[in-house]
Amino acid sequence: MKTLLKKTLLGTSIALASLGMQVQAADTIKIAMAGPVSGPVAQYGDMQFIGAQMAIEQINAQGGVNGKQLEGVIYDDACEPKQAVQVANKIVNDGIKFVVGHLCSSSTQPASDIYEDEGILMITAASTSPDITNRGYELIFRTIGLDDRQGPVAGRYIVEQIKPKRVAVIHDKQQYGEGIARAVKATVEEAGISVVMFEGVTAGDKDFSALIAKMQKEDVDFVYYGGYHPELGSILRQSKELGFNAGFMGPEGVGNPDISAIAGEASEGLLVTLPPSFDLDPKNAQLVEAFKAKGQDPSGPFVMPAYTAVELMVQGMKGTEGTDPLDVADYLRNQGPFETPIGTVEYDAKGDLKEFNFVVYTWHADGTKTPAATQEAAN
Amino acid sequence: MTESLLYFTQQVINGLTVGSTYALIAIGYTMVYGIIGMINFAHGEVYMIGTYLSFIVIAGLTMLGLENLPFILLTALIVSMMVAGAYGFTIERVAYRPVRGSKRLIALISAIGMSIFLQNYMRLAQGPRDIAMPGQIQGGWSWTLDGNLLNLSYMQVIIFVVTVISMWSLHLFISRSRMGRACRACAQDQGMTNLLGIDTNQIIAVTFVIGAALAAVAGFLLGLYYGVVNPMIGFIAGLKAFTAAVLGGIGSLPGAMLGGLILGVTESMTAAYFSTEYKDVVAFSLLVLILLFKPTGILGKPEVEKI
């Protein structure tokens, strides 16, 4: 008798709980936030998550979208293509129709295949590889620029401001790093500066002494590195120890305070191309205060783009008075321009921003950055 | 002429340093294999834990206001060896001893499981990000010849010397001491050794403790040299060290040293004269070639089937 009672109670509570979830689910629009929570580039994932989360909270505070509240769900792809595909399938199974992410281009690419097939709208706030939007997909957008715009900005800065004689271009053999490295190489070579080395390193490697000795032998006076901060941090650190004094430059993938933690003094003077500092834009002062009130750092390069991604989805939902991803995608493509924290946004047919400028910064040993000298040449 | 010679020497130095570190980690693989005939795949993780431990101790002592660098480093080394030794002991007790009597494959799977567990445990305990430490021992010697530079940092010399000393003392321990003799007996025939009144369980435990302590030495040295650690470094380091052990002949201590150095120099030569992209390809092709012509590795002895 007692067990029967227990079972009944258990059954009732399960039924009640599931009922509760049903009600909950009906009232919210879920937005998946996919990116690295773990792994070597998790700090970039954080930037994306706090940006998107802030947008969701603010929109909810203003009454939500079409009478419904938004709900953010975080998925961890660890910046691994394999895991990104699993995450994408999980998002499909969870019935979520809107994705902010992924972060690494090599993860975004395979995941976006699934989203396009399954009718899910994806806006990446960080992936800059041109291939992602080059396949005629309808549901794939981004709120960041492209490698083939970032590469030339870096290349032109090298040509016009640094004027080196012998350049080495090193990359990490991944889609993002190698893509941008090739763009830089092309721009630099066009200007008649010789690229004496173009080589890949393995992500995760710790010892670069052989590579550095080779660059010393080749009399390299400037190094461009396409990739992320763990490897460039070690390269900078070991270069300093081995007395190799060339200038270094990298893309936004190296621009976070961890590179200073790894490389220490050796990170002083490193050049980095980054999206403009949206947090310094006076228009965003109120938003910046909101981040600071929560103890979060709004200056990361992907914070505002991620905020914008959510806001664009919401504008699309409001504009179409529904939550159909295809309608929203159509709205975003044709109904611009939109006013957002990253400026006025307008999309081309591929889902890329019509305008997005990268800016060259000088990195400092304490993990801060300042605009590099003669900035007008960079724009 | 001098330029290319200097460059060659520089790359040999770089290769020997990397190779020494492979060798230090390889000893752990080779010792365990020599005595109980199994591959301890969790060994790379012990190396990773050793690096974390030495970072923690160095950071802790520095925060306490101590300024005596040799004392700090020595304490860090000893503490990380001791704690890593405890990890080695526990790993053997938890993951290997219960399955020792069964098929080899089961022990192997248990080892892989242990390795995944330790990786994720450190991820939870210390966070997934890179943790960096400022260089403690900086500087070195450099010579200039006709405007060309040859660098030899203090850390490179320390790594090489410590590796050779560790190898030599381990060799003495195995070949001269009473315990070492018991280890060798255990390697030849566990059942018989047991009958002669030697506690083989204890010998195997000691093997794991020594292997783990040496991995911690490697972790300490490489932590100081590279200054960066994350929970995933054990995997790649373990793979390279395992390759070195197989290359030199698994089960043989001088083989581990030789294998490590050959692997390190090959990698650095490939990077120097070919391309950094292909250094792993060339290193592993070398492994395949050597195993084709000498399946037991360079210094390995052909295994005699026991009846």
Boltz contact constraints between the chains, C-beta under 6 A:
constraints:
  - contact:
      token1: [A, 38]
      token2: [B, 128]
      max_distance: 6.0
  - contact:
      token1: [A, 39]
      token2: [B, 128]
      max_distance: 6.0
  - contact:
      token1: [A, 42]
      token2: [B, 128]
      max_distance: 6.0
  - contact:
      token1: [A, 42]
      token2: [B, 129]
      max_distance: 6.0
  - contact:
      token1: [A, 199]
      token2: [B, 275]
      max_distance: 6.0
  - contact:
      token1: [A, 199]
      token2: [B, 276]
      max_distance: 6.0
  - contact:
      token1: [A, 199]
      token2: [B, 277]
      max_distance: 6.0
  - contact:
      token1: [A, 200]
      token2: [B, 277]
      max_distance: 6.0
  - contact:
      token1: [A, 201]
      token2: [B, 276]
      max_distance: 6.0
  - contact:
      token1: [A, 204]
      token2: [B, 236]
      max_distance: 6.0
  - contact:
      token1: [A, 206]
      token2: [B, 226]
      max_distance: 6.0
  - contact:
      token1: [A, 207]
      token2: [B, 18]
      max_distance: 6.0
  - contact:
      token1: [A, 209]
      token2: [B, 14]
      max_distance: 6.0
  - contact:
      token1: [A, 210]
      token2: [B, 11]
      max_distance: 6.0
  - contact:
      token1: [A, 210]
      token2: [B, 14]
      max_distance: 6.0
  - contact:
      token1: [A, 210]
      token2: [B, 268]
      max_distance: 6.0
  - contact:
      token1: [A, 210]
      token2: [B, 271]
      max_distance: 6.0
  - contact:
      token1: [A, 210]
      token2: [B, 272]
      max_distance: 6.0
  - contact:
      token1: [A, 211]
      token2: [B, 271]
      max_distance: 6.0
  - contact:
      token1: [A, 211]
      token2: [B, 276]
      max_distance: 6.0
  - contact:
      token1: [A, 213]
      token2: [B, 10]
      max_distance: 6.0
  - contact:
      token1: [A, 213]
      token2: [B, 11]
      max_distance: 6.0
  - contact:
      token1: [A, 214]
      token2: [B, 272]
      max_distance: 6.0
  - contact:
      token1: [A, 217]
      token2: [B, 7]
      max_distance: 6.0
  - contact:
      token1: [A, 230]
      token2: [B, 130]
      max_distance: 6.0
  - contact:
      token1: [A, 241]
      token2: [B, 153]
      max_distance: 6.0
  - contact:
      token1: [A, 242]
      token2: [B, 151]
      max_distance: 6.0
  - contact:
      token1: [A, 261]
      token2: [B, 132]
      max_distance: 6.0
  - contact:
      token1: [A, 262]
      token2: [B, 132]
      max_distance: 6.0
  - contact:
      token1: [A, 262]
      token2: [B, 228]
      max_distance: 6.0
  - contact:
      token1: [A, 264]
      token2: [B, 134]
      max_distance: 6.0
